[in-house]
């Protein structure tokens, strides 16, 4: 997480240099994709200086949020009987005997329908490859309607698979 604070210093330095050269578009602020139309509307509404401040905070928040997700994965994977599968693998953590897998998301709102399909496909792949496995999708911070549970994840255009679990009081549907 401290890397995020170093990133903030680096970003500020890059902006200062680019502003001095009158070419902000060469700063690290534009290293990440920025929605150009939204940027134009925001600048018109709040001004360039406020937009820059707001965009810096937005990018830093995203960076910290990603690091928090990695922290949760490492922490849960470090619990006795569990293993962290590291960032970039199909799943996040697995129990020692390889029968329970978790895909962990930091917050309930960090996904869209496309990413939900990707998660669902990953869970199905795990259970097809290992018929003894149960695969879960979990949120560290759920919303008020998505609670932890043993509910089968029923997703439109997907088969109902008893070993693919999600969230919901009785049934998780998305």
Secondary structure, DSSP 8 states (H G I E B T S, - for coil): -HHHHHHHHHHHHHHHHHHHTT-GGGSGGGTS---HHHHHHHHHHH-HHHHHHHHHHHHHHHHHHHHHHHHHHHHHHTSTTEEE--TTSSSSEEETTS-EEEEEEEETTS--HHHHHHHHHHHHHHHHH-TT-EEEEEEEE--TT------BEE-TTS---TTEE---SS-EE-
